[in-house]
């Protein structure tokens, strides 16, 4: 009498579906968090400008950017530069040269 094993096919299908559902939920949560952070950043910016004025708010952003560009983590510096370059190109586009405004190798 051969040793029959119960079919694991339905279990595998349920596990795969569970992983797909978890991936979908993670994507939805990430999108929701990104939208929430963006909305809060807008509120924070307008609150700062309203309370302290554009000049003080701009100086605070300059200070923050300088701190991020001097961060001990190379990953933080590289991400900051990448986002800065993307923002510069969005608000002050220039001729396409293939390079961003700054690179990680530039001295700041």
SULHUDA-V659276 format. One record per residue. N is the residue number from 0. RES is the residue in one small letter. SS is DSSP state (A for helix, B for strand, O for the rest). OMEGA is omega in radians with two decimals (* if undefined). Layout:
BEGIN
n/res/ss/omega
N/RES/SS/OMEGA
N/RES/SS/OMEGA
END
This chain:
BEGIN
n/res/ss/omega
0/x/O/-3.11
1/x/O/-3.14
2/x/O/-3.10
3/x/O/3.09
4/x/O/3.12
5/x/O/-3.12
6/x/O/3.09
7/x/O/-3.10
8/x/A/3.11
9/x/A/3.12
10/x/A/3.12
11/x/A/3.11
12/x/A/3.12
13/x/A/3.10
14/x/A/3.13
15/x/A/3.11
16/x/A/3.12
17/x/A/3.10
18/x/A/3.11
19/x/A/3.12
20/x/A/3.13
21/x/A/3.10
22/x/A/3.13
23/x/A/3.13
24/x/A/3.12
25/x/A/3.11
26/x/A/3.14
27/x/A/3.11
28/x/A/3.13
29/x/A/3.12
30/x/A/3.13
31/x/A/3.12
32/x/A/3.13
33/x/A/3.12
34/x/A/3.14
35/x/A/3.13
36/x/A/3.14
37/x/A/3.13
38/x/A/3.12
39/x/A/3.08
40/x/A/3.09
41/x/A/3.13
42/x/A/3.13
43/x/A/-3.14
44/x/A/-3.12
45/x/A/3.08
46/x/A/3.12
47/x/A/3.14
48/x/A/3.14
49/x/A/-3.07
50/x/A/-3.01
51/x/A/-3.14
52/x/O/-3.08
53/x/A/-3.09
54/x/A/-3.14
55/x/A/3.13
56/x/A/3.10
57/x/A/3.10
58/x/A/3.10
59/x/A/3.10
60/x/A/3.11
61/x/A/3.12
62/x/A/3.13
63/x/A/3.13
64/x/A/3.10
65/x/A/3.12
66/x/A/3.13
67/x/A/-3.14
68/x/A/3.09
69/x/O/-3.09
70/x/O/-3.11
71/x/O/3.13
72/x/O/3.08
73/x/A/3.12
74/x/A/3.11
75/x/A/3.13
76/x/A/-3.12
77/x/A/3.11
78/x/A/3.11
79/x/A/3.12
80/x/A/-3.14
81/x/A/3.13
82/x/A/3.10
83/x/A/3.13
84/x/A/3.12
85/x/A/3.14
86/x/A/3.11
87/x/A/-3.12
88/x/A/3.13
89/x/A/-3.03
90/x/A/3.10
91/x/O/-3.11
92/x/O/3.10
93/x/O/-3.14
94/x/O/-3.12
95/x/O/3.10
96/x/O/-3.13
97/x/O/3.13
98/x/O/3.07
99/x/O/3.13
100/x/O/3.09
101/x/O/3.01
102/x/O/-3.11
103/x/O/-3.10
104/x/O/3.14
105/x/O/2.99
106/x/O/-3.11
107/x/O/*
END
